Amino acid sequence: MSIVLYVGGSKDGTRGFMPNGFTKSMLETVEHGREIYVERLVRLAHFGTVRIMALESLCEELVAKLAGRHYEAAVNAA
């Protein structure tokens, strides 16, 4: 099990547990309907390659931008 960052959708910016070997999860929401998150490895300039769960419909460029924003916020808060 590992801790992953969720990017996009109603879970954007939250951290959660994801069992090793799982590459997909689904969340049923009242407001947004079904949200499907998939595992992605994203290369971030100051942080290297990170494992995240991202909303399936997001393009790679937006995933990297959102993930970078969340990692920068975590560094600034520490």
NORJOBEL-V423354 format. One record per pair of residues at least 24 apart in sequence whose C-alpha atoms are under 10 Angstrom apart, sorted by the first residue. I is the first residue (numbers start at 0). J is the second residue. Records with the same first field share a line. If there is no record, write none. Layout:
I = J ; J
//
This chain:
1 = 50
2 = 50 ; 51
3 = 38 ; 49 ; 50 ; 51 ; 52 ; 53
4 = 38 ; 49 ; 50 ; 51 ; 52 ; 53 ; 66 ; 69 ; 70
5 = 36 ; 37 ; 38 ; 50 ; 51 ; 52 ; 53 ; 54 ; 62 ; 65 ; 66 ; 69
6 = 36 ; 37 ; 51 ; 52 ; 53 ; 54 ; 55 ; 57 ; 61 ; 62 ; 63 ; 64 ; 65 ; 66 ; 69
7 = 34 ; 36 ; 52 ; 53 ; 54 ; 55 ; 56 ; 57 ; 61 ; 62 ; 65 ; 66
8 = 33 ; 34 ; 35 ; 36 ; 53 ; 54 ; 55 ; 56 ; 57
9 = 34 ; 54
10 = 34 ; 36 ; 52 ; 53 ; 54
11 = 52 ; 53 ; 54 ; 65 ; 66 ; 69
12 = 65 ; 66 ; 68 ; 69 ; 70 ; 72
13 = 69
14 = 51 ; 52
15 = 52
17 = 51 ; 52
22 = 51 ; 52
23 = 52 ; 53 ; 54 ; 55
24 = 52 ; 53 ; 54 ; 55
25 = 54 ; 55
39 = 63
41 = 66 ; 67
42 = 66 ; 67
43 = 67 ; 70
45 = 70 ; 71
46 = 70 ; 71
//
